[in-house]
Amino acid sequence: MPHCSRLILGTSLIAEIRKMGEKRSLNAAPDSDRVAALRSLPRDIVQSMSREEIRAFLHEDIWPDSLKEKLKDYIVHED
């Protein structure tokens, strides 16, 4: 697995994540491990993700194929 450097999210991306959270107010807050994982991804990967992909990353168990493709070098499959 490639080394992941810690990502410091820009204020605009943080604002977008908060907006998504407000829209999904009926759902629980994202898991802290998922938020930490998102923050650890390289900036260019996170910036390439759409709002829907970020929402899926933070809240869904099944990810769209486009997100899986973007994260293929960072996904560890459990056996």
C-alpha positions as CSV (number, residue, x, y, z in Angstrom):
1,M,0.0,0.0,0.0
2,P,1.4,3.4,-0.9
3,H,2.3,5.8,1.9
4,C,-0.4,8.3,2.7
5,S,0.7,11.7,3.9
6,R,-1.6,13.5,6.3
7,L,-4.0,15.8,4.5
8,I,-4.9,19.2,5.9
9,L,-8.3,20.0,4.4
10,G,-8.8,23.5,3.1
11,T,-11.6,25.6,4.6
12,S,-13.7,25.3,1.4
13,L,-13.6,21.5,1.4
14,I,-14.5,21.5,5.1
15,A,-17.4,23.8,4.4
16,E,-18.6,21.5,1.7
17,I,-18.4,18.5,4.0
18,R,-20.4,20.4,6.7
19,K,-23.1,21.4,4.1
20,M,-23.4,17.7,3.1
21,G,-23.8,16.8,6.8
22,E,-26.5,19.4,7.2
23,K,-28.4,18.0,4.2
24,R,-28.3,14.6,5.8
25,S,-29.3,15.7,9.3
26,L,-31.5,12.7,9.8
27,N,-28.4,10.5,9.6
28,A,-25.8,10.2,12.3
29,A,-22.5,12.1,12.1
30,P,-19.8,10.3,10.0
31,D,-17.7,7.8,11.8
32,S,-14.5,9.4,13.2
33,D,-12.3,6.7,11.6
34,R,-13.8,7.6,8.1
35,V,-13.2,11.3,8.7
36,A,-9.6,10.6,9.7
37,A,-9.1,8.4,6.6
38,L,-10.5,11.2,4.4
39,R,-8.1,13.6,6.0
40,S,-5.1,11.3,5.5
41,L,-5.7,11.0,1.7
42,P,-3.5,13.1,-0.6
43,R,-5.0,16.5,-1.4
44,D,-5.3,15.8,-5.2
45,I,-7.3,12.6,-4.5
46,V,-9.8,14.4,-2.2
47,Q,-10.1,17.4,-4.6
48,S,-11.0,14.9,-7.4
49,M,-13.8,13.5,-5.5
50,S,-17.4,14.7,-6.1
51,R,-19.8,15.6,-3.4
52,E,-21.6,12.4,-3.9
53,E,-18.3,10.4,-3.6
54,I,-17.3,12.2,-0.4
55,R,-20.8,11.5,1.0
56,A,-20.5,7.9,0.1
57,F,-17.0,7.7,1.6
58,L,-18.2,9.1,4.9
59,H,-21.6,7.5,5.2
60,E,-22.1,4.5,2.9
61,D,-21.0,0.9,3.1
62,I,-21.3,0.4,-0.7
63,W,-19.3,2.9,-2.8
64,P,-19.8,3.9,-6.4
65,D,-17.4,2.4,-8.9
66,S,-15.9,5.9,-9.6
67,L,-14.9,6.3,-6.0
68,K,-13.4,2.8,-5.9
69,E,-11.4,3.6,-8.9
70,K,-10.0,6.8,-7.4
71,L,-9.1,5.0,-4.2
72,K,-7.8,1.7,-5.7
73,D,-4.2,2.4,-4.5
74,Y,-5.4,3.1,-1.0
75,I,-7.9,0.3,-0.4
76,V,-6.9,-2.7,1.7
77,H,-9.0,-5.7,1.2
78,E,-9.6,-7.8,4.3
79,D,-9.5,-11.6,3.7
